[in-house]
């Protein structure tokens, strides 16, 4: 493995050296040609146009200059993402950053939850001319929550852009599966205010959502084999909306706001057959099952308000932010059992009614102050009030079993403070930050089914990185980051859901997962070749994982902090421009 790695590294360096030598020769030839042109007496003037470098790397991010890309005048933001390092867009317009979907999308440095959730739908209608720069923030720093993600995709929108009337785009789609969609992006400027609106609609048809599943399980304790066949469909309608507004109070003060939502309602229905065989293949029991969800809907809404104040000192800024997030989900599922043979239950059906509510308030203050030459300090505080509640009811038809109702409330309060120091002089740049988060978690059972519990967590999250600019085209960066992942209501909810063959419940005593990552990033950015090579090593010892076990012929499913992971990852990116536009006849 080590020999392969060394050979790969030597080949990589050889490719870069050849590319750099080729570009240097082209530069020397260009200079010699310019000298010969200047010596020509009959030539009165020479016009030389240099190609602007569109990709720039900083200590914590890689930026793509959309504004100065000539193709941005006719393409969408989704099209431009295909040119951004570490971003890939597949044939179905799914966006991956650093090879995975665990990322957030920011607009002008602020989280946009609606855009994060509906990225491909919104960005395929947003014109690239509305964006100034696209940044891939690989190391978000201590300013961001300890519940980190692998990367942040930041869209820096055009500022002080003068426009008349309304500018936007409208698109629709329809395919042979009877799936239909409509999306639009509109933006306008009214004096010092800029307003943009995204809206999308998608219809999921029966043909599109049809599914057939066969499952077979063998229980080691009894040697019995369970066989389940099912087919179903879940047609429905999905809507999303995202509105953004900004108002320049004056040259030093900016007020911005955003509001968005995501909501859908589907009609889930299906049927199946379950059977159990003993070790010899003899049928023990079987039954048919038909199910439907007459009420299944989901609503999520997010809004935020930001006030930014700049001083006359370049780079000094104070930001006050508030964000609200709401989620409401309701499902009611009815199961009917027929043609039962020796079934291990006495009821003919059951009704499961589930409601979940989530509310989150976030307050944040950030202050940035440059000092001396090449030094900058950023400090801030943040408070999050997160509340979850769930209500579950289970009723059995034609049975002596009593109805079961479970209520569970869970809240998390997070207080955080951070300091981030940045240094950049000459070829060296560095960043070091520390974030502290205090979390208070509380769980209670309003109906008295369980005892109230609480937990206090203290998390220190350090971040360190250093970059050296080897030359005009090459850089090398070393970084160390940490992050945590807190369990959500789905994992914590202790409500027990029983079916004839399974028992599912959450674990209210889960704790956060802590992950640490060490990475080295080499980047070469030339006129025609852009290359990045980044090996990373990450690990955690208490990851949240699904736990499945059996008791007799019943399958139990819950969650635990039992996952250990050590991961060595090699990330690579190569972009080669095979053709080069000639300027001024050169």
C-alpha positions as CSV (number, residue, x, y, z in Angstrom):
1,X,0.0,0.0,0.0
2,X,2.8,2.4,0.9
3,X,4.7,1.6,-2.4
4,X,1.5,2.3,-4.4
5,X,1.0,5.6,-2.5
6,X,4.6,6.7,-3.2
7,X,4.3,5.8,-6.9
8,X,1.0,7.7,-7.1
9,X,2.5,10.7,-5.5
10,X,5.6,10.7,-7.8
11,X,3.4,10.4,-10.9
12,X,1.3,13.3,-9.6
13,X,4.3,15.5,-9.0
14,X,5.6,14.6,-12.5
15,X,2.4,15.6,-14.1
16,X,2.3,18.9,-12.2
17,X,6.0,19.6,-13.0
18,X,5.4,19.0,-16.7
19,X,2.3,21.2,-16.7
20,X,4.1,24.0,-14.9
21,X,7.2,23.7,-17.2
22,X,4.9,23.9,-20.2
23,X,3.1,27.0,-18.9
24,X,6.5,28.6,-18.1
25,X,7.7,27.9,-21.6
26,X,4.5,29.5,-23.0
27,X,5.0,32.5,-20.8
28,X,8.6,32.9,-22.0
29,X,7.6,32.5,-25.6
30,X,4.8,35.0,-25.1
31,X,7.3,37.5,-23.6
32,X,9.8,37.0,-26.4
33,X,7.1,37.5,-28.9
34,X,6.0,40.7,-27.3
35,X,9.6,42.0,-27.4
36,X,9.7,41.3,-31.1
37,X,6.4,43.1,-31.6
38,X,7.7,46.1,-29.8
39,X,10.8,46.2,-32.0
40,X,8.7,46.3,-35.1
41,X,8.8,50.0,-36.3
42,X,5.7,49.7,-38.4
43,X,3.5,48.6,-35.5
44,X,2.1,51.6,-33.6
45,X,0.4,49.8,-30.7
46,X,-0.1,46.3,-29.3
47,X,-3.2,45.2,-27.3
48,X,-2.6,42.2,-24.9
49,X,-5.4,40.7,-23.0
50,X,-4.5,38.4,-20.0
51,X,-6.7,35.5,-18.9
52,X,-8.2,36.1,-15.5
53,X,-7.6,33.2,-13.0
54,X,-11.1,32.1,-12.0
55,X,-10.2,29.7,-9.2
56,X,-8.6,31.1,-5.9
57,X,-7.7,29.2,-2.8
58,X,-7.6,30.7,0.7
59,X,-6.8,29.1,4.0
60,X,-10.3,27.8,4.6
61,X,-12.0,27.8,1.1
62,X,-11.7,27.5,-2.6
63,X,-13.6,30.2,-4.6
64,X,-14.8,30.2,-8.2
65,X,-15.2,33.7,-9.8
66,X,-18.6,33.4,-11.5
67,X,-18.8,37.1,-12.3
68,X,-15.8,37.0,-14.7
69,X,-16.7,33.7,-16.4
70,X,-18.1,34.7,-19.8
71,X,-20.5,31.7,-19.8
72,X,-22.2,32.9,-16.6
73,X,-24.3,35.2,-18.8
74,X,-26.3,32.3,-20.3
75,X,-26.0,29.5,-17.8
76,X,-27.7,28.7,-14.5
77,X,-26.0,28.3,-11.1
78,X,-26.4,24.5,-11.3
79,X,-24.4,24.6,-14.6
80,X,-21.6,26.7,-13.0
81,X,-21.3,24.3,-10.1
82,X,-19.9,21.7,-12.6
83,X,-16.8,24.0,-12.9
84,X,-16.2,24.5,-9.2
85,X,-13.5,22.3,-7.6
86,X,-14.7,19.6,-5.2
87,X,-18.3,19.9,-6.5
88,X,-19.9,17.3,-8.8
89,X,-23.3,17.3,-10.4
90,X,-24.6,14.0,-11.8
91,X,-27.0,13.3,-14.6
92,X,-30.0,13.7,-12.3
93,X,-28.7,17.1,-11.0
94,X,-27.8,15.7,-7.6
95,X,-25.1,17.9,-6.1
96,X,-22.2,16.4,-4.1
97,X,-19.5,18.4,-2.3
98,X,-16.3,16.6,-1.6
99,X,-18.0,13.4,-2.7
100,X,-21.0,13.3,-0.4
101,X,-24.3,15.0,0.4
102,X,-23.4,16.1,4.0
103,X,-23.1,19.8,3.4
104,X,-25.0,23.0,3.9
105,X,-25.6,25.9,1.5
106,X,-25.1,29.5,2.6
107,X,-26.1,32.7,0.9
108,X,-23.8,35.6,1.5
109,X,-22.2,33.9,4.5
110,X,-25.5,32.9,6.2
111,X,-27.2,29.5,6.3
112,X,-30.1,29.2,3.9
113,X,-32.0,26.1,5.1
114,X,-34.6,26.1,2.3
115,X,-31.8,26.3,-0.3
116,X,-29.9,23.5,1.4
117,X,-32.9,21.3,1.3
118,X,-34.0,22.0,-2.3
119,X,-30.6,22.8,-3.8
120,X,-31.0,21.2,-7.3
121,X,-34.6,22.5,-7.8
122,X,-33.7,26.1,-6.9
123,X,-30.2,26.3,-8.5
124,X,-31.3,24.9,-11.9
125,X,-33.6,28.0,-12.3
126,X,-31.3,30.6,-10.7
127,X,-29.3,32.5,-13.4
128,X,-25.6,32.4,-12.9
129,X,-25.5,36.2,-13.5
130,X,-27.1,36.7,-10.1
131,X,-24.1,35.2,-8.4
132,X,-20.7,36.9,-8.0
133,X,-18.7,34.0,-6.5
134,X,-19.2,30.4,-5.4
135,X,-17.1,29.2,-2.5
136,X,-16.4,25.7,-1.2
137,X,-15.6,26.2,2.5
138,X,-13.7,23.1,3.4
139,X,-12.8,24.1,7.0
140,X,-15.7,26.3,8.3
141,X,-13.7,27.3,11.5
142,X,-14.8,27.9,15.0
143,X,-17.6,30.2,14.0
144,X,-19.8,27.4,12.8
145,X,-21.7,25.0,15.1
146,X,-19.9,22.0,16.5
147,X,-22.5,19.9,14.8
148,X,-20.4,20.3,11.8
149,X,-20.8,19.1,8.2
150,X,-18.1,18.1,5.7
151,X,-18.3,21.4,3.8
152,X,-20.2,24.5,3.2
153,X,-21.2,25.8,-0.3
154,X,-21.5,29.6,-0.1
155,X,-23.1,31.7,-2.8
156,X,-21.9,35.3,-2.8
157,X,-24.6,37.2,-4.6
158,X,-24.1,40.2,-6.8
159,X,-24.2,43.4,-4.7
160,X,-25.3,46.9,-5.8
161,X,-26.6,45.4,-9.0
162,X,-28.8,47.8,-10.9
163,X,-31.8,46.2,-12.6
164,X,-35.0,47.3,-14.0
165,X,-38.3,45.5,-13.7
166,X,-38.3,41.8,-12.8
167,X,-35.7,39.3,-13.9
168,X,-36.0,35.6,-13.6
169,X,-36.6,32.2,-15.2
170,X,-39.3,29.6,-15.5
171,X,-38.9,25.9,-16.2
172,X,-41.1,22.8,-16.2
173,X,-40.7,19.1,-16.7
174,X,-42.8,16.0,-17.5
175,X,-41.7,12.4,-18.1
176,X,-43.2,9.1,-19.1
177,X,-43.7,8.1,-15.5
178,X,-46.3,10.9,-15.2
179,X,-44.0,12.9,-13.0
180,X,-44.5,16.7,-13.5
181,X,-42.7,19.7,-12.0
182,X,-42.6,23.5,-12.2
183,X,-40.0,25.9,-10.8
184,X,-39.4,29.6,-11.1
185,X,-36.8,32.2,-9.9
186,X,-37.7,35.9,-9.8
187,X,-35.6,38.8,-8.6
188,X,-36.2,42.6,-8.6
189,X,-34.7,45.8,-7.2
190,X,-36.7,48.6,-5.7
191,X,-34.4,51.4,-4.7
192,X,-32.0,50.1,-2.0
193,X,-34.0,46.9,-1.6
194,X,-33.4,43.6,-3.6
195,X,-36.0,40.8,-3.5
196,X,-35.8,37.3,-4.9
197,X,-38.3,34.5,-4.8
198,X,-37.9,30.8,-5.6
199,X,-40.9,28.5,-5.9
200,X,-41.2,24.9,-7.0
201,X,-43.8,22.2,-7.4
202,X,-43.4,18.5,-8.0
203,X,-46.1,15.8,-8.6
204,X,-45.1,12.3,-7.7
205,X,-47.3,9.8,-9.6
206,X,-48.4,6.3,-8.8
207,X,-46.3,5.0,-11.7
208,X,-43.2,6.8,-10.4
209,X,-43.5,5.7,-6.8
210,X,-44.5,2.0,-7.4
211,X,-42.4,-0.5,-5.6
212,X,-42.0,-4.2,-5.0
213,X,-40.0,-5.6,-2.2
214,X,-39.1,-9.2,-1.1
215,X,-37.4,-9.7,2.3
216,X,-36.2,-12.9,3.8
217,X,-34.7,-13.2,7.4
218,X,-33.4,-16.2,9.3
219,X,-33.6,-16.1,13.1
220,X,-30.5,-17.8,14.6
221,X,-32.1,-18.4,17.9
222,X,-35.0,-20.6,16.5
223,X,-33.8,-21.4,13.0
224,X,-37.0,-20.1,11.6
225,X,-37.2,-18.1,8.3
226,X,-39.4,-15.2,7.7
227,X,-40.5,-14.3,4.2
228,X,-42.2,-11.0,3.3
229,X,-43.5,-9.8,-0.1
230,X,-45.0,-6.3,-0.5
231,X,-45.9,-3.9,-3.2
232,X,-47.1,-0.3,-2.9
233,X,-47.1,3.2,-4.1
234,X,-47.1,6.7,-2.6
235,X,-48.3,9.4,-5.0
236,X,-48.4,13.0,-3.7
237,X,-47.5,16.6,-4.2
238,X,-44.5,18.5,-3.0
239,X,-44.1,22.3,-2.8
240,X,-41.2,24.6,-1.7
241,X,-40.7,28.3,-1.6
242,X,-37.7,30.5,-0.7
243,X,-37.8,34.3,-0.4
244,X,-34.8,36.5,0.2
245,X,-34.6,40.3,0.7
246,X,-31.9,42.8,1.5
247,X,-32.0,46.5,2.2
248,X,-28.9,48.8,2.2
249,X,-29.7,51.3,5.0
250,X,-26.5,53.2,4.1
251,X,-23.0,52.3,3.1
252,X,-22.2,50.9,6.6
253,X,-25.5,49.1,7.5
254,X,-27.3,46.2,5.8
255,X,-30.5,44.5,6.8
256,X,-31.3,41.1,5.2
257,X,-34.1,38.6,5.7
258,X,-35.1,35.2,4.3
259,X,-38.1,32.9,4.7
260,X,-38.8,29.5,3.2
261,X,-40.8,26.4,3.5
262,X,-41.0,22.8,2.3
263,X,-44.2,20.8,2.5
264,X,-45.7,17.7,1.0
265,X,-48.7,15.4,1.4
266,X,-48.7,11.8,0.1
267,X,-51.1,9.0,-0.2
268,X,-49.3,5.8,0.9
269,X,-51.0,2.5,0.2
270,X,-49.9,-1.1,-0.4
271,X,-50.3,-4.7,0.4
272,X,-48.2,-7.8,1.1
273,X,-47.9,-11.3,2.5
274,X,-45.9,-12.5,5.5
275,X,-45.1,-16.2,6.3
276,X,-42.8,-18.0,8.8
277,X,-41.2,-21.4,8.0
278,X,-39.4,-23.7,10.4
279,X,-35.9,-25.1,9.8
280,X,-37.3,-27.9,7.6
281,X,-39.3,-25.5,5.5
282,X,-42.7,-26.4,7.0
283,X,-45.1,-23.5,7.1
284,X,-45.8,-22.2,10.7
285,X,-48.1,-19.3,9.9
286,X,-49.0,-16.8,7.2
287,X,-51.3,-13.8,6.7
288,X,-52.0,-11.1,4.2
289,X,-51.7,-7.4,5.0
290,X,-53.1,-4.3,3.4
291,X,-52.1,-0.8,4.6
292,X,-52.8,2.8,3.8
293,X,-52.0,6.2,5.2
294,X,-55.1,8.4,4.8
295,X,-53.2,11.3,6.5
296,X,-49.5,11.8,5.9
297,X,-48.2,15.3,5.6
298,X,-45.0,17.2,6.5
299,X,-44.4,21.0,6.9
300,X,-41.1,22.7,7.5
301,X,-40.6,26.4,7.7
302,X,-37.5,28.5,8.3
303,X,-36.8,32.2,8.6
304,X,-33.9,34.4,9.5
305,X,-33.1,38.1,10.1
306,X,-29.6,39.5,9.9
307,X,-28.2,43.0,10.6
308,X,-24.7,43.8,9.5
309,X,-22.8,46.9,10.7
310,X,-19.4,47.9,9.2
311,X,-17.1,50.5,10.5
312,X,-14.7,52.8,8.7
313,X,-11.9,50.3,9.4
314,X,-11.6,48.0,6.5
315,X,-12.8,44.5,7.4
316,X,-14.3,45.3,10.7
317,X,-17.9,44.2,11.1
318,X,-20.6,43.4,13.7
319,X,-23.4,40.9,12.8
320,X,-26.6,40.2,14.7
321,X,-28.7,37.2,13.6
322,X,-31.9,35.5,14.5
323,X,-33.2,32.2,13.0
324,X,-36.5,30.3,13.5
325,X,-37.2,26.8,12.3
326,X,-40.4,24.8,12.5
327,X,-41.4,21.3,11.5
328,X,-44.8,19.7,11.8
329,X,-45.4,16.1,10.8
330,X,-48.5,13.9,11.1
331,X,-49.1,10.4,9.9
332,X,-52.0,8.0,10.5
333,X,-51.5,4.4,9.2
334,X,-54.1,1.7,9.2
335,X,-53.2,-2.0,8.7
336,X,-55.8,-4.7,8.0
337,X,-54.9,-8.4,8.3
338,X,-56.8,-11.1,6.3
339,X,-56.4,-14.8,5.3
340,X,-54.6,-15.5,8.5
341,X,-53.3,-19.1,9.2
342,X,-52.0,-19.7,12.7
343,X,-51.2,-16.1,13.0
344,X,-49.3,-15.1,16.2
345,X,-51.8,-12.4,17.1
346,X,-55.5,-12.2,17.7
347,X,-56.4,-8.8,16.2
348,X,-57.6,-8.1,12.6
349,X,-56.0,-4.8,12.2
350,X,-54.5,-1.8,13.9
351,X,-54.3,2.0,13.7
352,X,-51.1,3.9,14.4
353,X,-51.4,7.7,14.8
354,X,-48.2,9.7,15.1
355,X,-47.5,13.5,15.5
356,X,-44.1,15.2,15.8
357,X,-43.3,18.8,16.4
358,X,-40.0,20.6,16.2
359,X,-39.2,24.2,17.0
360,X,-35.9,25.9,17.1
361,X,-34.9,29.5,18.0
362,X,-31.3,30.7,17.3
363,X,-29.6,34.0,18.4
364,X,-26.1,34.8,17.3
365,X,-23.6,37.7,17.5
366,X,-20.4,37.8,15.5
367,X,-17.6,40.4,15.5
368,X,-14.6,40.6,13.1
369,X,-11.7,42.9,13.8
370,X,-8.5,43.1,11.7
371,X,-5.4,44.4,13.5
372,X,-1.8,45.0,12.7
373,X,-0.8,43.7,9.2
374,X,-2.2,40.4,8.1
375,X,-3.9,39.6,11.4
376,X,-7.6,39.2,12.0
377,X,-9.7,38.1,15.1
378,X,-13.3,36.9,15.0
379,X,-15.3,36.3,18.2
380,X,-18.9,35.5,18.8
381,X,-21.6,33.9,21.0
382,X,-24.6,31.8,20.1
383,X,-27.7,30.4,21.9
384,X,-30.0,27.7,20.5
385,X,-33.3,26.7,22.1
386,X,-34.5,23.4,20.4
387,X,-37.7,21.6,21.4
388,X,-39.1,18.3,20.2
389,X,-42.4,16.6,21.1
390,X,-44.0,13.4,19.8
391,X,-47.4,11.9,20.4
392,X,-48.0,8.2,19.4
393,X,-51.2,6.2,19.7
394,X,-51.7,2.6,18.7
395,X,-55.2,1.0,18.6
396,X,-56.0,-2.7,17.9
397,X,-59.1,-4.0,16.1
398,X,-61.2,-6.9,17.5
399,X,-58.7,-7.7,20.2
400,X,-58.5,-7.7,24.0
401,X,-55.2,-5.7,23.8
402,X,-55.6,-2.2,25.2
403,X,-54.9,0.9,23.2
404,X,-51.5,2.4,23.8
405,X,-50.6,6.1,23.9
406,X,-47.1,7.5,24.4
407,X,-46.0,11.1,24.8
408,X,-42.4,12.3,24.8
409,X,-40.9,15.8,25.1
410,X,-37.3,16.5,24.5
411,X,-35.4,19.8,24.6
412,X,-31.9,20.9,23.9
413,X,-30.4,24.2,24.9
414,X,-27.0,25.1,23.6
415,X,-24.9,28.1,24.6
416,X,-21.7,28.6,22.6
417,X,-18.8,31.0,22.4
418,X,-15.8,31.0,20.0
419,X,-12.7,32.8,19.0
420,X,-11.0,32.5,15.6
421,X,-7.6,33.9,14.8
422,X,-6.4,34.3,11.2
423,X,-2.9,35.2,9.9
424,X,-1.8,35.9,6.4
425,X,1.6,37.4,5.4
426,X,3.6,36.6,2.3
427,X,3.4,33.0,1.4
428,X,2.2,31.8,4.8
429,X,-1.3,31.8,6.2
430,X,-2.7,30.2,9.2
431,X,-6.0,29.8,11.2
432,X,-6.6,28.7,14.7
433,X,-9.9,28.6,16.6
434,X,-11.6,27.2,19.6
435,X,-15.3,26.8,20.2
436,X,-16.9,25.8,23.5
437,X,-20.5,24.5,23.6
438,X,-22.5,23.8,26.7
439,X,-25.6,21.6,26.1
440,X,-28.4,20.9,28.4
441,X,-30.6,18.0,27.3
442,X,-33.9,17.2,29.0
443,X,-36.5,14.4,28.4
444,X,-39.9,14.0,30.0
445,X,-43.0,11.9,29.6
446,X,-46.2,14.0,30.0
447,X,-48.4,11.0,30.4
448,X,-46.2,9.7,33.3
449,X,-44.9,6.5,31.5
450,X,-41.3,7.2,32.4
451,X,-39.1,9.2,34.7
452,X,-37.8,12.6,33.7
453,X,-34.1,12.8,32.9
454,X,-31.6,15.4,31.9
455,X,-28.0,15.6,30.8
456,X,-25.2,18.2,30.8
457,X,-22.6,18.1,28.0
458,X,-19.5,20.2,27.7
459,X,-17.7,20.2,24.3
460,X,-14.5,21.8,23.3
461,X,-14.0,22.0,19.5
462,X,-10.5,23.1,18.3
463,X,-9.7,23.9,14.7
464,X,-6.2,24.5,13.3
465,X,-4.9,24.9,9.7
466,X,-1.8,26.2,8.0
467,X,-1.1,26.9,4.3
468,X,2.1,27.6,2.4
469,X,2.0,29.2,-1.1
470,X,4.7,27.2,-2.9
471,X,4.5,29.5,-6.0
472,X,2.1,31.4,-8.1
473,X,0.3,28.2,-9.0
474,X,0.8,25.7,-6.1
475,X,-0.1,25.6,-2.4
476,X,0.1,23.1,0.4
477,X,-2.2,23.1,3.4
478,X,-2.4,21.0,6.6
479,X,-5.5,21.1,8.8
480,X,-7.0,19.5,11.9
481,X,-10.7,19.8,12.7
482,X,-13.2,18.3,15.1
483,X,-17.0,18.1,15.1
484,X,-19.9,16.5,17.0
485,X,-23.3,15.1,15.9
486,X,-26.2,15.2,18.3
487,X,-29.0,12.6,18.0
488,X,-32.4,13.9,16.7
489,X,-35.9,13.2,17.9
490,X,-36.2,10.1,15.6
491,X,-33.3,8.4,17.4
492,X,-34.3,9.6,20.9
493,X,-38.1,8.9,20.8
494,X,-38.7,6.0,23.2
495,X,-42.2,5.3,21.9
496,X,-42.6,1.5,21.2
497,X,-44.2,0.6,17.9
498,X,-45.4,-3.0,17.7
499,X,-46.3,-5.1,14.6
500,X,-46.9,-8.8,14.5
501,X,-43.3,-9.5,13.7
502,X,-41.3,-6.4,14.9
503,X,-40.8,-4.0,17.7
504,X,-39.2,-0.5,17.0
505,X,-38.2,2.1,19.6
506,X,-35.7,4.9,20.1
507,X,-33.1,5.4,22.8
508,X,-33.5,8.5,25.0
509,X,-30.0,8.2,26.5
510,X,-28.0,8.6,23.3
511,X,-25.1,11.1,23.5
512,X,-23.3,13.1,20.8
513,X,-20.8,11.6,18.5
514,X,-17.4,13.3,18.4
515,X,-15.3,13.1,15.1
516,X,-11.7,14.3,14.6
517,X,-10.1,14.8,11.1
518,X,-6.5,15.4,10.0
519,X,-5.9,16.3,6.4
520,X,-3.3,17.5,3.9
521,X,-4.3,19.3,0.7
522,X,-2.1,20.0,-2.3
523,X,-3.5,22.3,-5.0
524,X,-2.2,23.4,-8.4
525,X,-4.1,26.1,-10.3
526,X,-2.8,27.0,-13.7
527,X,-4.3,28.6,-16.8
528,X,-5.4,25.3,-18.3
529,X,-4.9,22.8,-15.5
530,X,-6.5,22.7,-12.0
531,X,-5.5,19.9,-9.8
532,X,-6.2,19.0,-6.2
533,X,-5.0,16.0,-4.1
534,X,-6.2,15.7,-0.5
535,X,-5.6,12.7,1.8
536,X,-7.6,12.8,5.0
537,X,-7.8,10.6,8.1
538,X,-10.8,10.8,10.4
539,X,-12.1,8.7,13.3
540,X,-14.8,8.5,16.0
541,X,-15.5,5.9,18.7
542,X,-19.1,6.5,19.8
543,X,-21.1,6.9,16.5
544,X,-24.9,6.4,16.5
545,X,-25.8,3.2,14.8
546,X,-29.0,1.2,14.3
547,X,-29.1,-1.9,16.5
548,X,-31.2,-4.9,15.4
549,X,-31.6,-8.1,17.4
550,X,-34.2,-10.8,17.8
551,X,-36.1,-12.5,20.7
552,X,-37.6,-15.7,19.4
553,X,-39.2,-14.8,16.0
554,X,-39.6,-11.1,16.8
555,X,-37.2,-8.5,15.4
556,X,-36.3,-5.6,17.7
557,X,-34.8,-2.4,16.3
558,X,-33.3,0.6,18.3
559,X,-30.2,2.8,18.3
560,X,-27.0,3.0,20.3
561,X,-23.6,4.8,20.6
562,X,-21.7,1.6,19.4
563,X,-20.2,2.6,16.1
564,X,-16.4,2.9,15.8
565,X,-14.9,4.2,12.6
566,X,-11.4,4.9,11.3
567,X,-11.4,6.2,7.8
568,X,-8.6,7.1,5.3
569,X,-9.9,9.0,2.4
570,X,-8.2,10.3,-0.8
571,X,-9.9,13.2,-2.5
572,X,-8.9,14.3,-5.9
573,X,-10.0,16.9,-8.5
574,X,-8.6,17.5,-12.0
575,X,-9.8,20.0,-14.6
576,X,-8.0,20.3,-17.9
577,X,-8.9,23.0,-20.5
578,X,-8.0,21.4,-23.8
579,X,-8.6,24.6,-25.8
580,X,-7.5,28.1,-25.1
581,X,-9.1,31.3,-26.6
582,X,-6.7,33.5,-28.5
583,X,-6.7,37.2,-27.5
584,X,-5.5,40.1,-29.8
585,X,-4.1,37.6,-32.3
586,X,-1.6,36.0,-29.9
